[in-house]
């Protein structure tokens, strides 16, 4: 995961407060519960993205030729394989 727990907590608090202030959601439950649920959702999504990234990196490393990380070819392959992995997991 690329974000610290503190940063995730801060982002989810901003998100929930913004949704409430903008009247995009009605807080039918205590705000603290909304914060926890938003935090859990964001954390789960970040973990899944990390797992998909690991799968994609292994796939690129397994190619018969070496593709240097950071190269334009590597970036194209990473995006292509990430899109495939997201479709496979029904994230798109």
Secondary structure, DSSP 8 states (H G I E B T S, - for coil): --S-HHHHHHHHHHHHHHHHHTTSS---S-HHHHHHHHHHHHHHHHHHHHHHHHHHHHHHHTSSS---TTSHHHHHHHHHHHHHHHHHTT--
